[in-house]
Amino acid sequence: MKIKQIALIGAIVAGIAAASANAAPQQLPGYTPGAEVTQIAATRGQIDTISNVIYSQIKGPRAVRQLRMSFLIPRTAAAKPAIVYFPGGGFTSADHEKFIEMRMALAQAGFVVAAAEYRTVPDTFPAPVQDGKAAVRYLREHAAEYGIDPQRIGVLGDSAGGYLAQMLGVTNGEKNFDKGDYLNQSSDVQAVVTLYGLSNLLNIGAGFPENIQDVHRSPASTEALLVNGAAFRDFPGAAIGKDEKKALNASPMGHINGKKPPFLIMHGSADTLVSPVQSAQLFKALKQGGNPAEYVLLEGANHGDLPWYQEPLIHRVVEWFKLTLKVSASQPVAAAPQNPNANL
């Protein structure tokens, strides 16, 4: 008998709660006849945007060059891991506010995402690497302001940006590329994702037709301009292969020895701009050195085409960063959409 009474009382209480939650519209503050009344469940966290933050100032003979980054910041109390995104652009541009699909998915998963521009041609190596490391140091210096855990910083880049992400990863601990401000901070990174990036400037077109190989042998190729500079006065210009030691030092494959952070390497099998050999050789070298690395070859994908913007690909990158940088699933920020059929 008592059990029935308890059950009845529970049903009454539940009914009262439901009635309260679904109060008559006219009882709601601010109601007026004709108003639409609805409820929205809070399932997604808030993300703040901060654009065009100056993270580095390069002093030249006549002017100061200011480099910018833009932030996506989940509004949570806990310190969060950060990802620095470096855009591709063939070493001639660094449009850092692109790839919003990937950056927003990472922010929704609980990462502070900083998209950074960097110097490109006609500036020469090591300018881009110095800028990349300056961006990481800036985040550590201002970690408290942006809610960043300075012990968990990863880098992400596509194409030339993938090259830059690789360079930051393989040069952990090398101080000769650290120039500029906040030199008291480390520029080391804890995770690297590279999308159709360049690992060796000497063989970007490996396996491509001879006419494409001729482009890469030209002193006017962007990799030659990056390493050797443009023809000027009595300098006629130089192909990338003119000084192989110099070119290799400017390449991730030239810094492959030693312990490296975890890498996720992705490339399209149908890439006609940067040979898939670039990613395959990096993966092989990292594994031979006993370093943690994963390699995903996207069948039929070309260089930066639509497969790279699809949810399964973005989900793969987000989940890898979450696992590698130990993002808790309990964080009060909506995770990136799940796709149980993703095979990446």
C-alpha positions in Angstrom: 0.0 0.0 0.0 2.8 2.4 0.9 4.5 1.7 -2.4 1.4 2.7 -4.3 1.1 5.9 -2.3 4.8 6.8 -3.0 4.3 6.1 -6.7 1.2 8.3 -6.7 2.9 11.1 -4.9 5.8 10.9 -7.4 3.4 11.2 -10.3 1.7 14.2 -8.8 5.0 16.0 -8.2 6.2 15.2 -11.7 2.9 16.5 -13.1 3.3 19.8 -11.1 6.8 20.2 -12.4 5.7 19.7 -16.0 2.9 22.1 -15.5 5.3 24.7 -14.2 7.7 24.2 -17.1 4.8 24.6 -19.5 3.1 27.5 -17.8 0.4 29.2 -19.7 1.9 31.9 -22.0 -0.1 34.7 -20.4 1.6 33.9 -17.1 5.1 34.6 -18.5 6.8 38.0 -17.9 6.8 40.0 -21.1 4.0 38.1 -22.7 1.5 39.9 -25.0 -1.2 38.3 -27.1 0.1 37.2 -30.5 3.6 36.6 -29.3 5.3 33.4 -30.2 6.5 31.5 -27.1 9.3 29.0 -27.4 12.1 27.3 -25.4 15.7 26.7 -26.5 18.0 24.2 -24.6 21.6 25.5 -24.0 23.6 22.7 -25.7 26.4 24.8 -27.2 28.9 27.1 -25.5 29.7 30.6 -26.4 32.7 31.4 -28.6 34.2 34.9 -28.7 36.0 36.3 -31.7 39.0 38.7 -31.5 40.4 39.8 -34.8 43.6 41.4 -36.0 45.6 41.1 -32.8 49.2 42.2 -33.4 51.4 39.4 -32.2 54.8 40.5 -33.7 56.4 43.6 -35.0 59.3 43.2 -37.4 61.6 46.2 -37.4 63.0 47.1 -40.8 65.3 49.9 -41.9 62.5 52.3 -42.7 59.3 50.8 -41.2 57.8 48.3 -38.8 55.9 45.3 -40.2 53.0 44.2 -38.0 51.9 40.6 -38.0 48.3 39.7 -37.0 46.4 36.8 -35.7 42.7 36.3 -35.1 41.2 34.3 -32.2 38.2 32.0 -31.6 37.9 31.6 -27.8 35.5 29.3 -26.1 34.0 31.1 -23.0 34.8 28.6 -20.3 36.6 29.1 -16.9 39.1 26.3 -17.3 42.5 26.9 -19.1 42.2 25.4 -22.6 44.7 24.0 -25.1 45.4 26.2 -28.1 45.8 25.5 -31.8 47.7 27.9 -34.0 46.5 27.8 -37.6 48.9 28.7 -40.4 47.3 29.2 -43.8 48.6 28.0 -47.2 49.3 30.4 -50.0 52.3 29.1 -52.0 54.8 31.1 -49.9 53.3 34.2 -51.5 50.3 35.0 -49.3 49.1 34.2 -45.8 45.4 34.8 -45.6 45.0 33.7 -42.0 41.3 34.1 -41.6 40.3 31.4 -44.1 39.4 27.7 -43.3 36.7 28.9 -40.8 35.0 25.4 -41.0 38.0 23.8 -39.3 38.8 26.6 -37.0 35.2 26.9 -35.7 34.9 23.1 -35.2 38.1 23.2 -33.1 36.7 26.1 -31.0 33.5 24.3 -30.5 35.5 21.3 -29.2 37.1 23.4 -26.5 40.3 24.8 -28.1 41.5 28.4 -28.3 42.2 28.8 -32.0 44.7 31.5 -33.1 45.0 32.0 -36.9 48.3 33.7 -37.7 49.7 35.4 -40.7 53.4 35.1 -41.5 56.0 36.7 -43.8 56.0 35.3 -47.4 58.0 35.9 -50.6 59.8 38.3 -51.2 60.9 37.8 -47.6 63.1 34.7 -47.4 63.8 31.8 -45.1 63.9 31.7 -42.1 61.4 34.6 -41.8 58.2 32.4 -41.9 59.6 30.0 -39.2 60.7 32.9 -37.0 57.1 34.3 -37.3 55.5 30.9 -36.5 57.7 30.6 -33.4 56.9 34.2 -32.4 53.2 33.3 -32.6 53.6 30.4 -30.2 55.6 32.5 -27.8 53.0 35.2 -27.9 50.3 32.7 -26.8 52.4 31.6 -23.9 53.2 35.1 -22.8 49.5 36.0 -22.9 48.1 32.6 -21.8 46.2 34.0 -18.8 44.5 36.7 -20.9 43.2 34.2 -23.5 42.5 31.3 -21.1 45.2 29.1 -22.6 47.0 26.2 -20.9 50.6 27.0 -22.0 51.6 23.4 -21.7 49.2 22.3 -24.5 49.8 24.2 -27.8 49.4 22.5 -31.1 49.9 23.8 -34.7 47.8 23.2 -37.9 48.6 24.2 -41.4 47.6 23.5 -45.0 50.0 23.5 -48.0 52.7 26.1 -47.2 51.1 26.5 -43.8 51.5 22.7 -43.4 55.2 23.2 -44.2 55.3 25.9 -41.4 53.5 23.6 -38.9 56.0 20.9 -39.7 58.9 23.2 -39.3 57.7 24.2 -35.8 57.3 20.6 -34.8 60.6 19.3 -36.0 62.6 22.2 -34.6 61.4 21.9 -31.0 64.3 22.8 -28.8 66.2 24.6 -31.6 66.7 28.2 -30.4 68.3 29.7 -33.6 64.9 30.4 -35.1 63.6 32.3 -32.0 63.8 36.0 -32.8 61.8 39.0 -31.7 59.7 39.4 -28.5 59.0 37.1 -25.5 62.2 35.2 -25.8 61.7 34.1 -22.2 58.9 31.8 -23.5 59.3 28.5 -25.3 58.3 28.1 -28.9 58.0 24.3 -28.6 54.7 22.7 -29.7 53.0 19.6 -28.4 51.1 18.5 -31.5 51.3 19.0 -35.3 48.7 18.5 -38.0 49.8 19.1 -41.6 47.4 19.0 -44.6 49.0 18.4 -48.0 52.2 20.2 -46.7 55.7 20.3 -47.9 58.4 18.4 -46.1 61.4 18.7 -48.6 61.7 21.8 -50.8 64.1 19.8 -53.1 61.4 17.4 -54.4 58.0 19.1 -54.1 57.1 17.7 -57.6 58.3 14.2 -57.0 56.7 11.8 -59.5 55.0 14.6 -61.5 55.4 15.0 -65.3 58.7 16.5 -66.6 57.1 19.8 -67.5 56.1 20.2 -63.8 59.5 19.2 -62.7 60.9 22.0 -64.9 58.8 24.5 -63.0 60.3 23.5 -59.7 63.8 23.6 -61.2 63.3 27.3 -62.2 65.0 30.1 -60.2 61.5 31.7 -60.3 59.7 28.9 -58.4 58.3 30.0 -55.1 60.5 27.6 -53.1 63.6 29.0 -54.9 62.5 32.5 -54.1 61.9 31.6 -50.5 65.3 30.1 -50.0 67.5 32.0 -52.4 65.7 35.2 -53.0 64.8 37.0 -56.3 67.3 38.0 -59.0 68.7 41.4 -58.2 71.7 43.5 -59.4 74.5 41.0 -60.0 72.6 38.0 -58.6 70.8 36.1 -61.4 68.7 34.1 -59.1 69.2 30.4 -58.2 67.2 27.2 -58.5 66.2 25.4 -55.3 68.7 22.7 -56.1 71.6 25.1 -56.5 72.6 24.6 -52.8 71.0 21.4 -51.6 72.4 21.8 -48.1 70.8 25.2 -47.8 67.5 23.9 -49.2 67.5 21.0 -46.8 68.1 23.2 -43.8 65.0 25.2 -44.9 63.0 21.9 -45.0 61.4 19.8 -42.3 63.3 16.8 -43.6 66.5 18.6 -42.7 65.6 18.6 -39.0 64.1 15.2 -38.7 66.6 13.7 -36.2 65.7 13.6 -32.5 62.5 13.4 -30.5 59.4 15.1 -32.1 55.9 15.8 -30.9 53.0 13.7 -32.3 52.2 14.3 -36.0 49.0 13.8 -38.0 49.9 13.9 -41.6 47.2 14.1 -44.4 47.5 14.3 -48.1 45.4 13.8 -51.2 46.3 10.9 -53.6 45.3 13.1 -56.6 47.3 16.2 -55.5 48.7 17.8 -58.6 50.4 20.7 -56.9 52.3 19.2 -54.0 53.4 15.6 -54.5 51.9 13.1 -52.0 55.6 11.9 -51.7 56.1 15.0 -49.4 53.8 13.5 -46.7 54.8 9.9 -47.3 58.5 10.6 -46.8 57.9 12.7 -43.6 55.8 9.9 -42.1 58.3 7.3 -42.9 61.2 9.3 -41.4 59.2 10.1 -38.2 58.3 6.5 -37.7 61.9 5.3 -38.3 63.0 7.8 -35.6 60.5 6.2 -33.2 58.3 9.3 -33.1 54.4 9.1 -32.9 52.9 9.8 -36.3 49.8 9.0 -38.2 49.4 9.3 -42.0 46.0 9.6 -43.7 45.9 9.4 -47.6 42.7 10.8 -49.0 41.8 8.8 -52.1 41.0 11.0 -55.0 41.5 14.3 -53.1 43.4 17.1 -54.9 45.2 20.1 -53.4 42.8 22.0 -51.1 39.7 21.0 -52.9 36.3 20.3 -51.4 37.0 16.9 -49.6 39.2 18.9 -47.2 36.2 20.9 -46.0 33.9 18.0 -45.3 32.7 17.0 -41.8 34.5 13.5 -41.7 37.8 15.2 -42.4 37.3 18.0 -40.0 36.1 15.5 -37.3 39.2 13.4 -37.8 41.5 16.4 -37.1 39.4 17.6 -34.2 39.3 14.2 -32.5 43.1 13.7 -33.0 43.8 17.1 -31.4 41.4 16.2 -28.5 43.1 12.9 -27.9 46.7 14.2 -28.3 46.2 17.4 -26.2 43.9 15.6 -23.7 40.7 17.6 -24.0 38.1 16.4 -21.5 34.8 15.2 -23.0 33.1 16.8 -20.0 34.0 20.4 -20.9 30.9 22.6 -21.2 31.5 23.3 -24.8 29.6 21.6 -27.7 31.8 19.0 -29.4 32.3 18.9 -33.2 29.5 17.0 -34.9 29.9 13.2 -34.7 29.8 11.1 -37.8 29.7 7.3 -37.0 30.3 6.5 -40.6 33.5 8.4 -41.0 36.3 6.1 -42.1 39.2 8.6 -41.9 
